[in-house]
């Protein structure tokens, strides 16, 4: 089963409107292969139809919609090009990523083999679930997803939905049995830049209530997520400014999987930020941002709105966020 070749990430990222060259041509070919329409007259040039296609793709993948091909968009384009069966899947370093990995995780989870959250990353949990599946079906237990595994998965079937996937069920079960107080709970707070006053006020308040707090500042979302995982956080809350006039709280979800804890926390924070801090808000939104995708705990990324809007309400925003976390800890998942 040969692995399909992929070109390396362009060194000129982000690719912006009016850019030209082979990197743009590659971008357009990938978008076209995924069903996006590009004006033939724009081939090799990042014109209006290419920008519209990028925006549509970003929206469909739960990314920030900015119309430029940045690093998360390029990575998502590469991953979207893989279908289950295109290549052998196994645990390696760096870990394999792609829609084919997500499809395998969904298929395993629907059959009761816990590959962890459906993140499209072939890590240790996916390998363990695959080996468990191989042992239970009489296949060679080598942790490699090839033709035999795919044939057995097809034979066994398995309906995929948000409620039957074992990873989602186990997340809800863990949350239902978690402590209902902040004392000794591990909270990771991510500062997206410029929110030191809000983050510091939150950390002091949470620590005063007995929580163990880690403040994370790394600009690379993958390293940021790794630090939150190494901290073994019970919950992650990322904060940033936004390019819209309203506050948006986002949580992780993808086809066939949703973080129930993250969704409920996003809903709770949306309410407290509006009622207690007076921020204009939009409904919480499912996204696949790297920081939400790669953290292992319930996670929310809040885009609080324009700088002046947040600065004018700094103390109230910090208090509203702490209130929301307390309410979520007391009732972490919708029953």
N, C-alpha and C positions, 0 to 999 in steps of 0.2 A: 504494500500500500504506500506508494510514493508520496512524500510531502510536497505540496504545491509550493513553488518558489514565490517569495514575496520580496519586493524591493525594500531596502532600508529606509528608515525615516529620513525625509529631506533635511539637509543641514540648514535650510533657510526658513524653518518654521518660526513663527506662523506664516502661512501663505495668505496674503491679503489681496483684496480686489485690485485689479490692474497688474498683478504679478504675471510673469510670462516664463515659459520654459518647460523642460521635461517634467519637473516636479508637478507643475500644474496639469500637464497632460496625464500624468499618473493619477492624480487626484480625480480628474474628470473620468478616466476609465473606471476607476473604482466606484464612483458615484453611479455611472451608467450601468455597471454590472449589478448594482443593487436596485435598479429600477428608476433612478432619478433621471430626469430629462435635462440634457445639455444642448444648447444651440450649437449645431455643427460649425457655425462660423466662428465660435469661440475656442476651437480646439487649440490648446497650448496657451490660452490667455484667460485669466481669471476675470470673466465678464459678469454681467448681471444675472444670466441664467445659471452660471456656476455658483454665484453667491446664493441665489434662491435655493439651489439644490443642496448646498452646504447647510443652510438654515433648516430645510426640511429634514435632512438627515440628523442634525443635532437635536431637533425637537423629537424625532422618533426614537432616539437613543437615550433620552433623558439627560442630555448635556446642556451646558449653558449655550444659549442661542446667540451667537455674535456674528455669524456670517463669515468668519475667518477660519481657516484650517489650522487650529492650534494643536499642541501635542495630544491632548485627550481626544480630539476629533480624529486625528490621523490614526491613533491607536485603535479607536473604535471602528474606523473604516477597514483596517487590516483584519481585526477580529471578526467583523461582519462577513468577511469573504470566505470564512470556513464553514463547511457543513459537516455534520457528523458522518464519518466515513472517508473524508478527504485525506486524512493522515492518521498515523498511529498516535494514540494519546497515552502518556505515561508521566510519572513524576520526574522532573529534572530541575536543574538550576541553570539559567532562570526558568521559572515555571511557564508551561505552555498556557496561552490565553486564547480565547476565541469563542465564537458562538457554538462551535462543535463541543467544546468542553461544557458549556452551559447546558446544551441539549443532553449530554451524558449525565450530568448532575440531576437534571430533571427526571430522566428516565429511571435512574437508580432510586431517587427519592420517592417516586410514585410507586415503586415496588417495595418500599420499606427499608432501603439501604441508605443510611444517613451520610451523604457526601458533604454535609455542612450547607451553609447558605449558597444559593445558586448565584455564583459570582463570575462564572466563566474562567476561573483560574484553577489549574490542575495542581492542587496542593496535597498535603498529607491526608486530609480528611477524604478527599476524592479518591486517592489511592487506596486508603483503608476500605472505603465502601465498595470500590471495584473488586478488591481482593475477596471481600466478604461475599459479594455476588458470585464471583468465580467459584469459590469453595462450595457455595450452596447449589450451584448448577452443574457441578462436575467438570468445570473447565480448568485448564492449567492456571494455577494461582500465581501469576507473574505481575499483576498490576498493570498490564498493557491492554488497552482497548483496541482490538483489531477486528477482523472479520468474524471470528467465532463469537466474540462478545456481542457484536452488533446483531448477528443472526439470532442469538439467544434472546436478546432484548426484544427483537421483533416478534419472536415466537411467543414470548410471555406477555407482550403488550404492556399495558399500564396507562391509565388515564392520568393526565397531568392537569392539576388545577391548584389554586392557591391554598385550598383547605386540606388537600390530601398529601401534599409533599411533606415527608417526614421531618425535614429541617425546620419548616415553618411550625409544625405541630410541636416539636421539641422546644422551640423558642418560646412559644406561648406557655407551654407547661413550666419551663424554668421561671418565667416571669410570674406566673400565678403562685409559685412556691417561694418566691424571693422575699427577703425581709421588707417590711413595710415602713422602715424609718431610714433616714439618711446616715445614721451612725455607722461608721466603718464601711459605708458604700464608697466605691472607687469611681470618681468622676473625672473624666478628661475634658478639658476645655481648650478648644482650638482658637487661637487669635489669628484671623485672616489679615491682620495689619491695621494699625491705627486705633485699635480698641483696647489698649492697655488699661485705661481707667475702668471701663466696664468689666473686663476680665478680672482685674485685681480686686474690685469690689465684690464680685461674685465669689472669687476664691476665698476671701476673708470670711464672708458670710457663711459659705458652705462649710469651711473648716471649723467655724464657731459652732456649727450644728453637728459636728462630729464626723463629717465626711473626709475622705482622703482624696486630695485634689492634685491633679497634674495639669499644669498650664503648658500647652504645646505651641510652638511658634515657627516650626520649619516650613519654608515656602513650598517644598516639594510635597504634594499631597500623598504620594506613596510612602515617603519616609515618615510623614506626619501620621499616617495610618499605622505604620509599623510601630511607632513609638506608643501609640494608644494601645495597640495589641500587647506590646511588651509590658506596659503598665498594668495589663489585665483589668482594664476599666470595666465597670458594670454598665456605664453609659458614656456616650461621647456627645458633646455639644460644640459644634463649630460656629463661629461668629464672623461675619463679614459685612461690609457695606454692600449696597446694591445699586444697580443702574436704573431701577424703577422707583416710583414714588411710594410704593407699598412694600411692606415687610413680607417676605416669603420664607416659610419654614419647609424644608425639603427632607425626605426620608428615602431609604433604599427600597426599590422594587424593580423587578424585571419579569419577563414572561414566565408565569407559573410560580413565582415566589414573591412574597412581600414580607418585609420586616414588620410584624405586627406591633412590636414594642416601639420601633421608630415611628411608625405611622401615628400611633396614639400620642407619643411625646410631641410630635410636630403639631398635632391638633391642639393639645393642651397649651403649648407655648404660643400658638397663634392667638388663642383666647386670652391668655394672661398679658401678652404684649399689647393687645388692643385695649383691654379693660383697665389694666393697671398702669401702662405707660402711655396710652393714648396714641399708639402708632397705627396708621392705616395699614390694613393687612389684606392679603389675598388668602384663598384656601390653601391648606398645606398641599404639597405636590410631590408625587413620586419621581425620583430622578436616579440616574446611575453615575453620579459624580464619583471620581476615584476615591475620595475620602469616605463616601458612604458605602461604596462597593467593597473596599478593602479592609474596613474595620470589622471586627468579629462581633462586636456588641451592638445593641440598639443604638443608632446614631442619627443625629439630626444636624443639618447645616442650615443656619438662619442667616438670610440676607436681610439686614435690618433696614435698608433703605439708604437715601442720600446722607452724606456726612452731616450736613447742618441739622437734618431732622433728628439724627441720633444724638449728636452732641448736646442739643438743647434739652434732651431728656435722659442724660447719662445715668443719673442715680435711679430714676424710675425704671429704666430698661434693665439695669442690673437686678433690681428688686423683683421685677416681673419674671425674669428668667429663673431666679432662685425659687420663687413661688411656684412656677410651672414645674420645675424639677421635683420639688417636694410633693406636689399633687400627683405627679407621675409615679414617684416611688410608692406612694400610698395606694395607687391603682394603676399598675403599669401596662395593662392590656385590656381592651374592651372584651367583656365576657358575653 
